[in-house]
Amino acid sequence: MAEIVTDYSQNPVEATEGALDVALTGPGFIKVKNGGRQYLTRDGRFLIENDGTLATTGGAKVLNQEGVPIQVDPSAGRVTIADDGTVNQDSDQGLSAVDKIGLVQPRDYQKLQKVGENLYRNHGGEIPAGPELTLMQGYLETSGVDAVTEMVDLIETSREFEANLNMIKFQDEALGNLLSTVPRL
């Protein structure tokens, strides 16, 4: 059996025009908190909760570099996110910076553990993301899986499995025939 690995390379981005959708381009993750635990994610589908907390659509709170949930004024103007992760909000004085999204890179990608819902637990520490990681508002990173290729691979694997199973049945029948022709003592 081949080892199961996760490919963390950049996937294509797709325009959504969603006001709080952000795609990450480059290596790194967004720090989030869910159920009292800190995680990493590349899921940039955000929303503003009733209390003004910036969160993912899965309910994880988006954190700043210090690990504090980002808060905006839900009754104020629209929220924008700059390419460096700065969260801005329209106000009477114009556009003002509210906070900055915690963008990080794991020290060791092998120590990331999938926990579901696009979340990863990091067991190996993290460093601030470099300038090569940027955010694109109004876009989302798409899946890196090509469904057609994966379906073809699944069909090929199924046929190989069936061929091996038939070979084992043939060997079993041949051995049974051989043993039935040997005289008993």
FIGULUM-950149 format. One record per residue: residue in one letter; residue number from 0; x, y, z of N, C-alpha, C in turn. Coordinates in nm, 3 decimals, decimal comma. Example, Ala and Ser with C-alpha at 12.3 -4.5 7.8 and 13.67 -1.06 7.14 Angstrom:
ATOM  residu  num   n_east  n_north     n_up  ca_east  ca_north    ca_up   c_east  c_north     c_up
ATOM       a    0    1,319   -0,569    0,780    1,230    -0,450    0,780    1,320   -0,330    0,780
ATOM       s    1    1,285   -0,225    0,708    1,367    -0,106    0,714    1,290    0,003    0,787
***
This chain:
ATOM  residu  num   n_east  n_north     n_up  ca_east  ca_north    ca_up   c_east  c_north     c_up
ATOM       m    0    0,084   -0,118    0,000    0,000     0,000    0,000    0,088    0,124    0,000
ATOM       a    1    0,048    0,222   -0,075    0,120     0,348   -0,080    0,083    0,432    0,042
ATOM       e    2    0,177    0,517    0,083    0,152     0,606    0,196    0,050    0,713    0,155
ATOM       i    3   -0,037    0,747    0,247   -0,136     0,852    0,221   -0,075    0,984    0,266
ATOM       v    4   -0,066    1,079    0,173   -0,008     1,210    0,204   -0,103    1,320    0,160
ATOM       t    5   -0,088    1,436    0,220   -0,167     1,552    0,182   -0,080    1,645    0,100
ATOM       d    6   -0,134    1,691   -0,011   -0,064     1,785   -0,098   -0,103    1,926   -0,056
ATOM       y    7   -0,008    2,002   -0,003   -0,036     2,137    0,044   -0,003    2,244   -0,060
ATOM       s    8    0,017    2,204   -0,183    0,051     2,302   -0,286   -0,069    2,388   -0,321
ATOM       q    9   -0,041    2,502   -0,383   -0,144     2,598   -0,420   -0,241    2,539   -0,521
ATOM       n   10   -0,370    2,560   -0,497   -0,474     2,517   -0,590   -0,527    2,639   -0,664
ATOM       p   11   -0,598    2,617   -0,774   -0,653     2,731   -0,848   -0,751    2,811   -0,763
ATOM       v   12   -0,763    2,940   -0,793   -0,860     3,024   -0,724   -0,973    3,058   -0,820
ATOM       e   13   -1,090    3,081   -0,762   -1,210     3,107   -0,841   -1,281    3,230   -0,784
ATOM       a   14   -1,322    3,320   -0,872   -1,393     3,441   -0,830   -1,531    3,404   -0,778
ATOM       t   15   -1,566    3,459   -0,661   -1,698     3,437   -0,602   -1,773    3,567   -0,585
ATOM       e   16   -1,700    3,675   -0,582   -1,754     3,809   -0,555   -1,818    3,818   -0,418
ATOM       g   17   -1,795    3,717   -0,333   -1,843     3,722   -0,196   -1,763    3,824   -0,117
ATOM       a   18   -1,831    3,912   -0,047   -1,764     4,021    0,024   -1,664    3,972    0,128
ATOM       l   19   -1,689    3,857    0,187   -1,600     3,806    0,291   -1,529    3,676    0,250
ATOM       d   20   -1,527    3,647    0,121   -1,451     3,532    0,072   -1,307    3,576    0,046
ATOM       v   21   -1,211    3,497    0,095   -1,071     3,526    0,067   -0,999    3,396    0,029
ATOM       a   22   -0,920    3,405   -0,075   -0,837     3,291   -0,117   -0,694    3,318   -0,073
ATOM       l   23   -0,630    3,218   -0,021   -0,489     3,228    0,014   -0,407    3,190   -0,108
ATOM       t   24   -0,313    3,272   -0,144   -0,221     3,239   -0,253   -0,081    3,235   -0,195
ATOM       g   25   -0,021    3,120   -0,202    0,111     3,100   -0,144    0,103    3,007   -0,025
ATOM       p   26    0,220    2,972    0,030    0,222     2,876    0,141    0,181    2,940    0,273
ATOM       g   27    0,093    2,873    0,345    0,053     2,920    0,477   -0,092    2,892    0,508
ATOM       f   28   -0,132    2,933    0,628   -0,265     2,905    0,679   -0,317    3,025    0,759
ATOM       i   29   -0,446    3,021    0,787   -0,512     3,118    0,874   -0,530    3,052    1,010
ATOM       k   30   -0,500    3,127    1,117   -0,522     3,076    1,253   -0,668    3,095    1,290
ATOM       v   31   -0,730    2,988    1,341   -0,869     2,994    1,386   -0,882    2,919    1,519
ATOM       k   32   -0,994    2,945    1,587   -1,022     2,875    1,713   -1,161    2,816    1,703
ATOM       n   33   -1,173    2,690    1,742   -1,302     2,621    1,738   -1,311    2,532    1,861
ATOM       g   34   -1,417    2,551    1,940   -1,433     2,468    2,059   -1,321    2,481    2,159
ATOM       g   35   -1,261    2,599    2,170   -1,154     2,622    2,266   -1,016    2,580    2,219
ATOM       r   36   -1,005    2,522    2,101   -0,875     2,477    2,049   -0,836    2,560    1,928
ATOM       q   37   -0,707    2,581    1,913   -0,656     2,655    1,798   -0,624    2,559    1,683
ATOM       y   38   -0,661    2,599    1,562   -0,639     2,519    1,442   -0,583    2,609    1,332
ATOM       l   39   -0,547    2,545    1,223   -0,508     2,615    1,101   -0,605    2,577    0,990
ATOM       t   40   -0,631    2,669    0,898   -0,719     2,640    0,785   -0,678    2,724    0,665
ATOM       r   41   -0,717    2,678    0,547   -0,704     2,758    0,425   -0,843    2,794    0,372
ATOM       d   42   -0,946    2,762    0,451   -1,084     2,790    0,412   -1,114    2,937    0,439
ATOM       g   43   -1,127    3,014    0,334   -1,149     3,158    0,347   -1,293    3,200    0,331
ATOM       r   44   -1,388    3,111    0,359   -1,531     3,149    0,354   -1,568    3,206    0,490
ATOM       f   45   -1,566    3,341    0,501   -1,591     3,406    0,628   -1,731    3,464    0,636
ATOM       l   46   -1,773    3,492    0,759   -1,897     3,562    0,788   -1,876    3,640    0,917
ATOM       i   47   -1,966    3,733    0,942   -1,961     3,809    1,067   -2,076    3,760    1,154
ATOM       e   48   -2,042    3,708    1,272   -2,144     3,659    1,363   -2,217    3,777    1,427
ATOM       n   49   -2,329    3,750    1,493   -2,411     3,855    1,554   -2,334    3,945    1,649
ATOM       d   50   -2,234    3,888    1,721   -2,157     3,967    1,816   -2,040    4,040    1,750
ATOM       g   51   -2,026    4,029    1,616   -1,920     4,098    1,544   -1,793    4,017    1,524
ATOM       t   52   -1,792    3,892    1,568   -1,674     3,808    1,552   -1,663    3,761    1,408
ATOM       l   53   -1,543    3,774    1,351   -1,516     3,721    1,217   -1,494    3,571    1,231
ATOM       a   54   -1,568    3,492    1,156   -1,563     3,346    1,170   -1,570    3,281    1,033
ATOM       t   55   -1,533    3,154    1,028   -1,550     3,076    0,905   -1,695    3,030    0,901
ATOM       t   56   -1,741    2,988    0,783   -1,878     2,938    0,773   -1,897    2,811    0,855
ATOM       g   57   -1,788    2,745    0,892   -1,795     2,627    0,977   -1,803    2,661    1,125
ATOM       g   58   -1,797    2,791    1,160   -1,811     2,833    1,299   -1,682    2,859    1,372
ATOM       a   59   -1,566    2,841    1,308   -1,439     2,868    1,376   -1,411    3,018    1,376
ATOM       k   60   -1,367    3,070    1,489   -1,336     3,212    1,503   -1,201    3,241    1,438
ATOM       v   61   -1,195    3,347    1,355   -1,069     3,386    1,290   -0,987    3,463    1,392
ATOM       l   62   -0,859    3,425    1,406   -0,771     3,484    1,507   -0,671    3,582    1,444
ATOM       n   63   -0,624    3,677    1,527   -0,516     3,764    1,483   -0,382    3,697    1,517
ATOM       q   64   -0,271    3,765    1,495   -0,138     3,705    1,520   -0,120    3,666    1,667
ATOM       e   65   -0,186    3,737    1,758   -0,173     3,708    1,902   -0,266    3,598    1,947
ATOM       g   66   -0,351    3,546    1,859   -0,442     3,439    1,895   -0,574    3,486    1,954
ATOM       v   67   -0,609    3,614    1,930   -0,734     3,670    1,980   -0,835    3,677    1,866
ATOM       p   68   -0,961    3,637    1,891   -1,061     3,646    1,784   -1,077    3,790    1,734
ATOM       i   69   -1,093    3,803    1,602   -1,107     3,935    1,540   -1,252    3,980    1,553
ATOM       q   70   -1,270    4,103    1,602   -1,402     4,161    1,622   -1,419    4,283    1,532
ATOM       v   71   -1,535    4,295    1,470   -1,571     4,414    1,395   -1,704    4,465    1,450
ATOM       d   72   -1,741    4,586    1,411   -1,869     4,642    1,454   -1,975    4,596    1,355
ATOM       p   73   -2,067    4,506    1,398   -2,165     4,453    1,303   -2,263    4,557    1,251
ATOM       s   74   -2,274    4,670    1,321   -2,368     4,773    1,276   -2,300    4,880    1,191
ATOM       a   75   -2,166    4,875    1,180   -2,093     4,974    1,101   -2,091    4,934    0,954
ATOM       g   76   -2,008    5,001    0,878   -2,002     4,978    0,734   -1,940    4,846    0,695
ATOM       r   77   -1,922    4,831    0,565   -1,874     4,704    0,511   -1,731    4,674    0,554
ATOM       v   78   -1,700    4,546    0,559   -1,568     4,496    0,598   -1,494    4,454    0,472
ATOM       t   79   -1,367    4,494    0,462   -1,281     4,451    0,353   -1,156    4,388    0,413
ATOM       i   80   -1,094    4,302    0,335   -0,973     4,234    0,381   -0,864    4,258    0,277
ATOM       a   81   -0,755    4,319    0,320   -0,643     4,352    0,231   -0,560    4,227    0,203
ATOM       d   82   -0,473    4,238    0,103   -0,394     4,121    0,064   -0,295    4,076    0,171
ATOM       d   83   -0,263    4,163    0,269   -0,174     4,122    0,377   -0,250    4,070    0,499
ATOM       g   84   -0,385    4,062    0,489   -0,468     4,011    0,598   -0,525    4,118    0,688
ATOM       t   85   -0,499    4,245    0,657   -0,555     4,353    0,739   -0,706    4,361    0,716
ATOM       v   86   -0,781    4,359    0,827   -0,926     4,369    0,821   -0,961    4,516    0,840
ATOM       n   87   -1,029    4,572    0,741   -1,069     4,713    0,742   -1,220    4,722    0,747
ATOM       q   88   -1,269    4,834    0,802   -1,413     4,856    0,807   -1,442    5,002    0,776
ATOM       d   89   -1,547    5,024    0,695   -1,592     5,160    0,665   -1,652    5,221    0,790
ATOM       s   90   -1,621    5,348    0,814   -1,680     5,422    0,926   -1,704    5,565    0,882
ATOM       d   91   -1,749    5,649    0,974   -1,771     5,790    0,943   -1,642    5,859    0,902
ATOM       q   92   -1,529    5,813    0,954   -1,398     5,872    0,923   -1,335    5,810    0,798
ATOM       g   93   -1,404    5,720    0,731   -1,350     5,651    0,614   -1,311    5,509    0,650
ATOM       l   94   -1,222    5,452    0,571   -1,178     5,314    0,592   -1,075    5,310    0,705
ATOM       s   95   -1,099    5,226    0,804   -1,003     5,215    0,915   -0,970    5,069    0,942
ATOM       a   96   -0,843    5,047    0,978   -0,796     4,912    1,008   -0,851    4,867    1,144
ATOM       v   97   -0,905    4,746    1,147   -0,963     4,691    1,270   -0,864    4,595    1,336
ATOM       d   98   -0,807    4,506    1,258   -0,716     4,403    1,309   -0,646    4,340    1,189
ATOM       k   99   -0,562    4,242    1,216   -0,493     4,172    1,108   -0,505    4,022    1,131
ATOM       i  100   -0,548    3,950    1,028   -0,565     3,805    1,036   -0,431    3,737    1,063
ATOM       g  101   -0,433    3,639    1,153   -0,313     3,562    1,184   -0,279    3,466    1,071
ATOM       l  102   -0,177    3,501    0,994   -0,131     3,417    0,884    0,001    3,352    0,926
ATOM       v  103    0,004    3,220    0,921    0,121     3,146    0,970    0,159    3,033    0,874
ATOM       q  104    0,279    2,983    0,896    0,326     2,862    0,827    0,368    2,763    0,935
ATOM       p  105    0,332    2,637    0,919    0,380     2,538    1,016    0,530    2,517    1,000
ATOM       r  106    0,598    2,493    1,110    0,742     2,464    1,102    0,766    2,334    1,027
ATOM       d  107    0,674    2,239    1,044    0,687     2,108    0,980    0,549    2,063    0,931
ATOM       y  108    0,531    2,059    0,800    0,402     2,020    0,743    0,366    1,876    0,778
ATOM       q  109    0,465    1,793    0,809    0,439     1,653    0,845    0,370    1,642    0,980
ATOM       k  110    0,374    1,750    1,060    0,314     1,746    1,193    0,175    1,808    1,195
ATOM       l  111    0,116    1,829    1,077   -0,022     1,874    1,069   -0,113    1,753    1,072
ATOM       q  112   -0,219    1,761    1,149   -0,316     1,652    1,161   -0,452    1,702    1,116
ATOM       k  113   -0,511    1,634    1,017   -0,646     1,669    0,973   -0,745    1,636    1,083
ATOM       v  114   -0,836    1,730    1,109   -0,939     1,704    1,209   -1,079    1,720    1,150
ATOM       g  115   -1,089    1,749    1,021   -1,218     1,764    0,955   -1,258    1,909    0,942
ATOM       e  116   -1,359    1,933    0,858   -1,412     2,066    0,833   -1,304    2,166    0,792
ATOM       n  117   -1,209    2,122    0,710   -1,100     2,205    0,660   -1,008    2,257    0,770
ATOM       l  118   -1,001    2,188    0,882   -0,918     2,229    0,993   -0,802    2,132    1,012
ATOM       y  119   -0,688    2,189    1,056   -0,569     2,110    1,085   -0,520    2,147    1,225
ATOM       r  120   -0,482    2,046    1,302   -0,417     2,069    1,430   -0,267    2,064    1,404
ATOM       n  121   -0,196    2,162    1,456   -0,052     2,171    1,433    0,021    2,124    1,558
ATOM       h  122    0,100    2,018    1,543    0,175     1,962    1,655    0,322    2,000    1,649
ATOM       g  123    0,358    2,090    1,555    0,500     2,119    1,538    0,539    2,265    1,545
ATOM       g  124    0,454    2,351    1,596    0,487     2,493    1,605    0,465    2,563    1,472
ATOM       e  125    0,470    2,696    1,479    0,443     2,775    1,359    0,527    2,902    1,361
ATOM       i  126    0,541    2,959    1,243    0,611     3,085    1,226    0,520    3,178    1,147
ATOM       p  127    0,538    3,310    1,162    0,456     3,400    1,080    0,479    3,372    0,931
ATOM       a  128    0,372    3,382    0,853    0,382     3,356    0,709    0,466    3,467    0,645
ATOM       g  129    0,536    3,429    0,540    0,619     3,524    0,467    0,537    3,608    0,371
ATOM       p  130    0,604    3,701    0,303    0,533     3,791    0,211    0,478    3,720    0,087
ATOM       e  131    0,519    3,596    0,064    0,467     3,522   -0,052    0,323    3,474   -0,030
ATOM       l  132    0,275    3,478    0,096    0,136     3,443    0,125    0,052    3,571    0,122
ATOM       t  133   -0,042    3,575    0,029   -0,132     3,690    0,020   -0,275    3,641    0,017
ATOM       l  134   -0,367    3,733    0,043   -0,509     3,702    0,038   -0,574    3,778   -0,076
ATOM       m  135   -0,670    3,715   -0,140   -0,746     3,777   -0,249   -0,892    3,780   -0,210
ATOM       q  136   -0,943    3,902   -0,180   -1,083     3,913   -0,141   -1,171    3,894   -0,264
ATOM       g  137   -1,284    3,823   -0,243   -1,377     3,795   -0,352   -1,342    3,670   -0,430
ATOM       y  138   -1,250    3,591   -0,376   -1,207     3,466   -0,440   -1,201    3,356   -0,336
ATOM       l  139   -1,207    3,231   -0,381   -1,184     3,115   -0,296   -1,091    3,019   -0,366
ATOM       e  140   -1,010    2,950   -0,288   -0,923     2,846   -0,343   -1,009    2,723   -0,369
ATOM       t  141   -0,998    2,667   -0,488   -1,078     2,551   -0,523   -1,007    2,422   -0,482
ATOM       s  142   -1,076    2,313   -0,496   -1,020     2,183   -0,462   -0,908    2,145   -0,559
ATOM       g  143   -0,809    2,077   -0,506   -0,700     2,030   -0,590   -0,726    1,892   -0,647
ATOM       v  144   -0,847    1,841   -0,627   -0,882     1,708   -0,674   -0,957    1,719   -0,806
ATOM       d  145   -0,911    1,645   -0,906   -0,981     1,638   -1,034   -1,069    1,513   -1,028
ATOM       a  146   -1,200    1,534   -1,021   -1,296     1,424   -1,001   -1,287    1,320   -1,112
ATOM       v  147   -1,268    1,362   -1,237   -1,262     1,267   -1,350   -1,139    1,179   -1,337
ATOM       t  148   -1,023    1,240   -1,308   -0,900     1,161   -1,292   -0,913    1,062   -1,178
ATOM       e  149   -0,968    1,108   -1,065   -0,984     1,020   -0,950   -1,079    0,905   -0,980
ATOM       m  150   -1,185    0,929   -1,056   -1,281     0,824   -1,093   -1,213    0,721   -1,183
ATOM       v  151   -1,134    0,767   -1,279   -1,062     0,676   -1,368   -0,964    0,591   -1,286
ATOM       d  152   -0,892    0,655   -1,192   -0,799     0,581   -1,106   -0,873    0,477   -1,022
ATOM       l  153   -0,991    0,512   -0,972   -1,070     0,418   -0,893   -1,114    0,298   -0,976
ATOM       i  154   -1,156    0,321   -1,100   -1,196     0,212   -1,189   -1,077    0,122   -1,220
ATOM       e  155   -0,961    0,182   -1,248   -0,840     0,103   -1,275   -0,803    0,017   -1,154
ATOM       t  156   -0,808    0,074   -1,035   -0,775     0,001   -0,913   -0,873   -0,113   -0,891
ATOM       s  157   -1,001   -0,088   -0,916   -1,103    -0,191   -0,901   -1,078   -0,308   -0,997
ATOM       r  158   -1,042   -0,276   -1,121   -1,014    -0,382   -1,219   -0,889   -0,461   -1,181
ATOM       e  159   -0,786   -0,393   -1,130   -0,665    -0,464   -1,086   -0,697   -0,557   -0,970
ATOM       f  160   -0,780   -0,508   -0,876   -0,819    -0,590   -0,763   -0,894   -0,713   -0,810
ATOM       e  161   -0,988   -0,694   -0,905   -1,066    -0,806   -0,958   -0,976   -0,907   -1,030
ATOM       a  162   -0,877   -0,858   -1,104   -0,784    -0,947   -1,174   -0,703   -1,030   -1,074
ATOM       n  163   -0,656   -0,967   -0,967   -0,581    -1,040   -0,865   -0,668   -1,142   -0,793
ATOM       l  164   -0,793   -1,106   -0,767   -0,885    -1,198   -0,703   -0,910   -1,320   -0,792
ATOM       n  165   -0,928   -1,297   -0,922   -0,947    -1,408   -1,016   -0,824   -1,496   -1,023
ATOM       m  166   -0,704   -1,437   -1,016   -0,581    -1,516   -1,019   -0,572   -1,604   -0,894
ATOM       i  167   -0,612   -1,553   -0,780   -0,609    -1,633   -0,657   -0,710   -1,747   -0,668
ATOM       k  168   -0,828   -1,723   -0,721   -0,928    -1,829   -0,740   -0,874   -1,936   -0,834
ATOM       f  169   -0,809   -1,894   -0,944   -0,752    -1,989   -1,039   -0,646   -2,075   -0,971
ATOM       q  170   -0,558   -2,013   -0,892   -0,453    -2,088   -0,822   -0,515   -2,187   -0,724
ATOM       d  171   -0,621   -2,144   -0,654   -0,687    -2,230   -0,557   -0,749   -2,351   -0,626
ATOM       e  172   -0,817   -2,327   -0,741   -0,877    -2,438   -0,817   -0,770   -2,532   -0,872
ATOM       a  173   -0,660   -2,475   -0,923   -0,553    -2,558   -0,977   -0,491   -2,645   -0,868
ATOM       l  174   -0,469   -2,588   -0,751   -0,413    -2,665   -0,640   -0,512   -2,773   -0,596
ATOM       g  175   -0,642   -2,740   -0,593   -0,744    -2,840   -0,558   -0,746   -2,955   -0,657
ATOM       n  176   -0,737   -2,924   -0,788   -0,733    -3,029   -0,891   -0,609   -3,114   -0,877
ATOM       l  177   -0,496   -3,052   -0,849   -0,371    -3,126   -0,834   -0,381   -3,222   -0,715
ATOM       l  178   -0,431   -3,172   -0,604   -0,441    -3,256   -0,485   -0,541   -3,370   -0,503
ATOM       s  179   -0,646   -3,349   -0,585   -0,745    -3,455   -0,606   -0,688   -3,566   -0,695
ATOM       t  180   -0,586   -3,540   -0,776   -0,528    -3,642   -0,863   -0,418   -3,722   -0,793
ATOM       v  181   -0,369   -3,675   -0,681   -0,262    -3,746   -0,611   -0,325   -3,863   -0,535
ATOM       p  182   -0,270   -3,988   -0,555   -0,326    -4,103   -0,486   -0,304   -4,092   -0,333
ATOM       r  183   -0,403   -4,142   -0,261   -0,394    -4,139   -0,116   -0,318   -4,262   -0,068
ATOM       l  184   -0,244   -4,245    0,032   -0,167    -4,357    0,088   -0,229   -4,415    0,209
***
